[in-house]
Amino acid sequence: MRLTRTSRVLLVAATTLTLAFIYVPLLIVLLNSFSTSQSLSWPPPGFTLEWWGRAFASEGAMNAVGASITVALASTAIALVLGTALSFALNRFEFFGKSTVNLLVVLPIALPGIVTGIALNNAFRTMMGLQLGMLTLIVAHATFCVVTVFNNVIARLRRMGTSLEEASADLGAGLWTTFRLVTFPQIKSALFAGGLLAFALSFDEIIVTTFTAGSGVQTLPIFILDNMFRPNQAPIVAVIAVVMIVVSLVPIYFAQRLAGDDKR
């Protein structure tokens, strides 16, 4: 399809404005983390590294980082196991209600976070009688992290087919040997990409976290929310926000690179 010069100009202008609307505020957060102003006034009156030192010396901030990493790693591990198992079940087997199960698997990522949070809060506290804490938070995050792993793995399984696995079985290899030498090498990049996306999704999640963490657990997004409007805390919050951007960006970057390598 060929576009006229006017259409190309309009398309470039619209794309530029959209990207600027998304990324300029992130740039402002980055600059504010070096600002000498305690109220994040704009433009910054000066620049300093003081807030970065205070942020990394803050026990609350470091505990929140540790909690976020722990929850993200644990929920990603659960998602890798369950998402992979569900992918194989729905791709390799035929059974009654298969399409319904597929819908139920991907539904958590489509539901509004507040609906998921309220539902899980009610399930943990009312139905199961559990005290909200780290365990309930990990389980809650795993419910939507499963979807990212599932989508990546099932897409790979659909592309690769079963011919190589059938050939392995014909040559006398057992189920585990076939999986280890044939299946896993073909899906490992999809697993890695799904795991990276699940980690990034869990690390910066706040809505479901608010309803399922309880008062004893403070993740990094909750730390930011609690301290954003406290006196003299705004620059430290900006530093933590920059750290979250970097930590979330790295997994997404590598997941995209993996997807590009697979296509090539």
RAKAPE-V237427 format. One record per residue. RES is the residue in three letters. SS is DSSP state (alpha for helix, beta for strand, coil for the rest). PSI is psi as a letter, one per 20 degrees, with the letter a starting at -180 (none if undefined). BURIAL is # if it has 24 or more other C-alpha atoms within 12 Angstrom, else .. Layout:
RES	SS	PSI	BURIAL
RES	SS	PSI	BURIAL
//
This chain:
MET	coil	p	.
ARG	coil	p	.
LEU	coil	q	.
THR	coil	r	.
ARG	alpha	g	.
THR	alpha	g	.
SER	alpha	g	.
ARG	alpha	g	.
VAL	alpha	g	.
LEU	alpha	h	.
LEU	alpha	g	.
VAL	alpha	g	.
ALA	alpha	g	.
ALA	alpha	g	.
THR	alpha	g	.
THR	alpha	g	.
LEU	alpha	g	.
THR	alpha	g	.
LEU	alpha	h	.
ALA	alpha	g	.
PHE	alpha	h	.
ILE	alpha	g	.
TYR	alpha	h	.
VAL	alpha	g	.
PRO	alpha	h	.
LEU	alpha	h	.
LEU	alpha	h	.
ILE	alpha	h	#
VAL	alpha	g	#
LEU	alpha	g	#
LEU	alpha	h	#
ASN	alpha	h	#
SER	coil	i	#
PHE	coil	j	#
SER	beta	q	#
THR	coil	i	#
SER	coil	p	#
GLN	coil	i	#
SER	coil	j	.
LEU	coil	l	#
SER	coil	q	.
TRP	coil	p	.
PRO	coil	q	.
PRO	coil	p	.
PRO	coil	i	.
GLY	coil	r	.
PHE	beta	q	.
THR	coil	q	.
LEU	coil	j	.
GLU	alpha	g	.
TRP	alpha	h	#
TRP	alpha	g	#
GLY	alpha	g	.
ARG	alpha	h	#
ALA	alpha	g	#
PHE	alpha	i	.
ALA	alpha	i	.
SER	coil	p	.
GLU	alpha	h	.
GLY	alpha	g	#
ALA	alpha	g	#
MET	alpha	h	.
ASN	alpha	h	.
ALA	alpha	h	#
VAL	alpha	g	#
GLY	alpha	g	.
ALA	alpha	g	#
SER	alpha	g	#
ILE	alpha	g	#
THR	alpha	g	#
VAL	alpha	g	#
ALA	alpha	g	#
LEU	alpha	g	#
ALA	alpha	g	#
SER	alpha	h	#
THR	alpha	g	#
ALA	alpha	g	#
ILE	alpha	g	#
ALA	alpha	h	#
LEU	alpha	g	#
VAL	alpha	g	#
LEU	alpha	g	#
GLY	alpha	g	#
THR	alpha	g	#
ALA	alpha	g	#
LEU	alpha	h	#
SER	alpha	g	#
PHE	alpha	g	#
ALA	alpha	g	.
LEU	alpha	h	#
ASN	alpha	h	#
ARG	alpha	i	.
PHE	coil	q	.
GLU	coil	p	.
PHE	coil	r	.
PHE	coil	p	.
GLY	coil	j	.
LYS	alpha	g	.
SER	alpha	h	.
THR	alpha	g	.
VAL	alpha	g	.
ASN	alpha	g	#
LEU	alpha	g	.
LEU	alpha	h	.
VAL	alpha	g	#
VAL	alpha	i	#
LEU	alpha	h	.
PRO	alpha	h	#
ILE	alpha	i	#
ALA	alpha	h	.
LEU	coil	q	.
PRO	coil	q	.
GLY	alpha	h	#
ILE	alpha	h	.
VAL	alpha	g	.
THR	alpha	g	#
GLY	alpha	g	#
ILE	alpha	g	.
ALA	alpha	g	.
LEU	alpha	h	#
ASN	alpha	g	#
ASN	alpha	h	.
ALA	alpha	g	.
PHE	alpha	g	#
ARG	alpha	g	.
THR	alpha	g	.
MET	alpha	g	.
MET	coil	i	.
GLY	coil	k	.
LEU	coil	q	.
GLN	coil	p	.
LEU	coil	p	#
GLY	coil	b	#
MET	alpha	g	#
LEU	alpha	g	#
THR	alpha	h	#
LEU	alpha	g	#
ILE	alpha	g	#
VAL	alpha	g	#
ALA	alpha	g	#
HIS	alpha	h	#
ALA	alpha	h	#
THR	alpha	h	#
PHE	alpha	h	#
CYS	alpha	h	#
VAL	alpha	h	#
VAL	alpha	g	#
THR	alpha	g	#
VAL	alpha	g	#
PHE	alpha	g	#
ASN	alpha	g	#
ASN	alpha	g	#
VAL	alpha	g	#
ILE	alpha	h	#
ALA	alpha	h	#
ARG	alpha	g	#
LEU	alpha	h	#
ARG	alpha	h	.
ARG	alpha	h	.
MET	alpha	h	.
GLY	coil	a	.
THR	coil	j	.
SER	alpha	g	.
LEU	alpha	h	.
GLU	alpha	h	#
GLU	alpha	h	.
ALA	alpha	h	.
SER	alpha	g	.
ALA	alpha	h	.
ASP	alpha	h	.
LEU	coil	j	.
GLY	coil	j	.
ALA	coil	q	.
GLY	coil	r	.
LEU	alpha	g	.
TRP	alpha	g	.
THR	alpha	g	.
THR	alpha	g	#
PHE	alpha	g	.
ARG	alpha	h	.
LEU	alpha	h	.
VAL	alpha	g	#
THR	alpha	g	#
PHE	alpha	g	#
PRO	alpha	h	.
GLN	alpha	h	#
ILE	alpha	i	#
LYS	alpha	h	#
SER	alpha	h	#
ALA	alpha	h	#
LEU	alpha	g	#
PHE	alpha	g	#
ALA	alpha	g	#
GLY	alpha	h	#
GLY	alpha	g	#
LEU	alpha	g	#
LEU	alpha	h	#
ALA	alpha	g	#
PHE	alpha	g	#
ALA	alpha	h	#
LEU	alpha	g	#
SER	alpha	h	#
PHE	alpha	h	#
ASP	coil	j	#
GLU	coil	p	#
ILE	coil	h	#
ILE	alpha	g	#
VAL	alpha	h	#
THR	alpha	g	#
THR	alpha	h	#
PHE	alpha	i	#
THR	alpha	i	#
ALA	coil	h	#
GLY	coil	r	#
SER	coil	i	.
GLY	coil	i	.
VAL	coil	p	#
GLN	coil	o	#
THR	coil	r	#
LEU	alpha	g	#
PRO	alpha	h	#
ILE	alpha	h	#
PHE	alpha	g	#
ILE	alpha	g	#
LEU	alpha	g	#
ASP	alpha	h	.
ASN	alpha	i	#
MET	coil	h	#
PHE	coil	j	.
ARG	coil	q	.
PRO	coil	p	.
ASN	coil	j	.
GLN	coil	i	#
ALA	alpha	g	#
PRO	alpha	h	#
ILE	alpha	h	#
VAL	alpha	h	#
ALA	alpha	g	#
VAL	alpha	g	#
ILE	alpha	h	#
ALA	alpha	g	#
VAL	alpha	g	#
VAL	alpha	g	#
MET	alpha	h	#
ILE	alpha	g	#
VAL	alpha	g	.
VAL	alpha	h	#
SER	alpha	h	#
LEU	alpha	h	.
VAL	alpha	g	.
PRO	alpha	h	#
ILE	alpha	h	#
TYR	alpha	g	.
PHE	alpha	h	.
ALA	alpha	h	#
GLN	alpha	h	.
ARG	alpha	g	.
LEU	alpha	g	#
ALA	alpha	g	#
GLY	alpha	g	.
ASP	alpha	h	.
ASP	alpha	g	.
LYS	alpha	g	.
ARG	coil	none	.
//
